[in-house]
Amino acid sequence: MMSEIFEERLEKVEQRISAACEKTGRERDSITLLAVSKTKPPEAVREAAACGLRLFGENRIQEAQAKIPMCPAGLEWHLIGHLQTNKAKVAARYFQMIHSVDSLKLLQALENHASVTLPVLLQVNISGEAAKFGMKPDEVAGVIEAANQMSKCEVHGLMTIPPFSPDPEKTRVHFSNLRKLRDQLQSETGTPLPELSMGMSHDLEVAIEEGSTWVRIGTDLFGTR
């Protein structure tokens, strides 16, 4: 019964992604769905994996350390929550991609501990909210330039978490501004930045319309937390 419920949820999310792609003339395979499994037990991950999902997002290092070994092999884990520098060693071990690098200090710590190439996204506080993690837009170019001298960490793009609004249209300006910043940084640094991680359950359509390549979906797949 539970797998049927999950399949229905996944189908609805896929329909929304496909409709947004069609509206903007984008190919469906230009969007990667990241299933956000934070706070959910290994059983929920196994159910999602049985439905074909392979990419999972976690917020907290301690939770991920306990959960990942109990989940099916062959899955890919992405860290999407705030990462303290002193947890970089553990993060580099457990995760195949970090979406939430918010300082040069953290990037350097990941570089020191990564044993293989580690793709990262730089988290930008594009809205300027005091309570949000993320770099200021004018700090990002310098971090990209530093990353270009590293041998393990590779910056693949940007990530942001806009202020929550029940009206998805109110998040559009933040997604648009992140895309514009990405375009500007590509021009300034000469560094390809193909990925934009933005958009969640309630605003994925707007994010895709504004150029997102990763949507981070938790509630609409796994239910309320």
C-alpha positions in Angstrom: 0.0 0.0 0.0 2.8 2.4 1.0 4.6 1.8 -2.3 1.5 2.6 -4.2 1.1 5.9 -2.3 4.8 6.8 -3.1 4.4 5.9 -6.7 1.4 8.2 -7.0 3.3 11.0 -5.3 6.3 10.5 -7.6 4.0 10.5 -10.7 2.5 13.8 -9.6 5.9 15.4 -9.1 7.1 14.1 -12.5 4.0 15.5 -14.1 4.7 18.9 -12.6 8.3 18.8 -13.7 7.4 17.8 -17.2 4.6 20.5 -17.5 7.1 23.2 -16.4 9.6 22.0 -18.9 7.0 21.9 -21.7 5.9 25.5 -20.8 9.5 26.8 -21.1 10.6 24.7 -24.0 13.1 22.7 -21.9 13.9 19.0 -22.1 12.8 16.9 -19.1 16.3 15.5 -18.7 17.7 19.0 -18.1 16.2 18.8 -14.6 17.5 16.4 -11.9 15.1 15.4 -9.1 16.7 15.1 -5.7 14.5 13.2 -3.2 15.0 15.0 0.1 14.8 12.2 2.7 15.8 14.2 5.8 14.0 13.1 9.0 12.6 10.0 7.1 13.7 6.5 8.1 15.7 4.1 5.9 12.4 2.3 5.1 11.2 5.4 3.3 14.4 5.5 1.3 14.2 1.9 0.4 10.6 2.5 -0.8 11.7 5.4 -3.0 14.7 3.4 -4.4 12.3 0.6 -5.3 10.4 3.2 -7.4 13.6 4.0 -9.3 15.0 7.0 -7.4 18.7 7.0 -6.8 19.6 10.5 -5.7 18.8 11.5 -2.1 19.3 14.7 -0.1 20.1 15.0 3.6 20.3 18.0 5.9 22.2 16.8 8.9 25.5 15.0 9.1 24.6 13.0 12.3 21.4 11.7 10.8 23.0 10.8 7.5 25.8 8.9 9.2 23.3 6.7 10.9 20.9 6.3 8.0 23.1 5.8 4.9 24.6 2.5 6.0 21.0 1.1 6.5 19.9 2.1 3.0 20.3 0.2 -0.2 23.7 0.2 -1.9 24.3 2.1 -5.1 22.4 5.3 -4.1 24.0 8.7 -4.4 23.8 11.1 -1.4 23.8 14.8 -1.5 24.2 17.2 1.4 21.8 20.1 1.2 21.9 21.5 4.7 24.3 23.7 6.5 27.7 22.1 7.0 30.1 23.1 9.8 33.8 23.2 8.9 34.6 20.6 11.6 32.2 18.1 10.0 33.9 18.4 6.5 35.8 15.2 6.9 32.6 13.2 7.6 30.8 15.0 4.8 33.5 14.2 2.3 33.2 10.5 3.2 29.5 10.1 3.0 28.3 12.4 0.3 28.9 12.4 -3.5 27.9 16.1 -3.8 27.6 19.1 -1.5 25.0 21.7 -2.4 25.6 24.0 0.6 29.1 25.3 0.5 28.8 28.7 2.0 32.3 29.9 2.7 35.9 29.6 1.3 36.9 28.1 4.7 34.4 25.3 4.3 35.5 24.7 0.7 39.2 24.4 1.8 38.2 22.0 4.5 36.4 19.8 2.0 39.4 20.0 -0.3 41.7 18.8 2.5 39.5 15.8 3.3 38.2 14.6 0.0 39.8 11.5 -1.4 38.2 11.7 -4.8 36.8 14.5 -6.9 33.9 16.2 -5.0 31.4 18.3 -7.0 30.1 21.2 -4.9 27.5 24.0 -5.3 28.1 27.4 -3.7 25.1 28.5 -1.5 24.3 32.1 -2.1 22.1 34.2 0.2 20.5 35.9 -2.8 17.7 37.4 -0.8 20.0 38.9 1.9 17.9 37.4 4.7 19.8 37.7 8.0 18.6 34.3 9.1 19.8 32.4 6.0 23.1 30.7 5.4 25.0 31.5 2.2 27.6 33.8 0.8 26.9 37.3 -0.3 26.7 37.6 -4.1 29.9 39.7 -4.2 31.8 37.0 -2.4 31.2 34.2 -4.8 33.6 35.1 -7.6 36.6 34.9 -5.3 35.6 31.5 -4.0 35.2 30.2 -7.6 38.7 31.5 -8.4 40.1 29.8 -5.3 38.3 26.5 -6.2 39.8 26.6 -9.7 43.2 26.1 -8.0 42.0 23.0 -6.1 42.5 19.4 -7.2 39.5 17.7 -5.5 36.6 20.2 -5.1 34.9 21.3 -8.3 32.4 24.1 -8.3 29.5 23.0 -10.6 27.1 25.9 -9.9 25.0 27.7 -7.3 22.3 26.9 -4.8 19.9 29.1 -2.9 17.0 28.9 -0.5 14.6 31.8 -0.9 12.4 33.2 1.8 9.4 31.0 2.2 6.1 32.3 0.8 2.9 30.4 0.3 2.7 32.2 -3.1 5.4 30.6 -5.3 5.4 33.7 -7.6 7.0 35.7 -4.8 10.1 33.4 -5.0 10.5 34.0 -8.7 12.7 37.1 -8.3 15.2 35.2 -6.1 15.5 32.4 -8.6 15.9 34.9 -11.4 18.5 36.8 -9.5 20.5 33.6 -8.9 20.4 32.7 -12.6 21.6 36.2 -13.5 24.4 36.0 -10.9 25.4 32.6 -12.4 25.6 34.0 -15.9 27.6 37.0 -14.7 30.1 34.7 -12.8 30.5 32.5 -15.8 31.5 35.5 -17.8 33.7 37.1 -15.2 35.6 33.9 -14.1 35.5 31.9 -17.3 34.3 28.9 -15.2 31.4 26.8 -16.5 28.6 26.8 -13.9 25.9 24.6 -15.4 24.0 23.7 -12.3 21.4 25.7 -10.4 19.9 24.0 -7.3 16.7 25.8 -6.6 13.1 24.9 -6.1 11.3 22.7 -3.6 7.9 21.1 -3.4 5.8 24.2 -3.4 7.7 26.3 -6.0 9.4 23.8 -8.3 7.5 25.1 -11.4 8.7 28.7 -10.9 12.3 27.5 -10.3 12.3 25.4 -13.5 10.9 28.4 -15.4 13.8 30.5 -14.1 16.5 27.9 -15.0 16.8 25.4 -12.2 18.6 22.2 -13.0 18.1 20.5 -9.6 14.8 20.5 -7.7 14.9 19.4 -4.1 11.7 17.6 -3.3 10.8 16.3 0.1 7.2 16.8 1.3 5.5 16.0 -2.0 7.4 12.7 -2.2 7.6 11.6 1.4 4.7 13.4 3.0 4.8 16.0 5.8 7.6 15.9 8.3 
